[in-house]
């Protein structure tokens, strides 16, 4: 068996396994959804439930915001200032004015 034939066969096996897994998962999800359709859990809405939901939303918002600031290193409302073309041009021009030696070094 040639190398391309071997990899073709392995690829076909993985494709069949993937399609089978997706089909079985779909069928299983449909069966579980039909079985639990008549057993939905409902509760009487209360002010306590609304308060708990508001606290969960607040906590998720704060965590999402802090994670974004930690990953990107800047607050979201400041990001637009750092990436705008006008600001980049002004910063480059200001850098060239404050460091005239650097432009000479680059030309040499």
Secondary structure, 3 states (H helix, E strand, C coil): CCHHHHHHHHHHHHHHHHHHHHHHHHHHHHHHHHHHHHHCCCCCCCHHHHHHHHHHHHHHHHHHHHHHHHHHCCCHHHHHHHHCHHHHHHHHHHHHHHCHHHHHHHHC
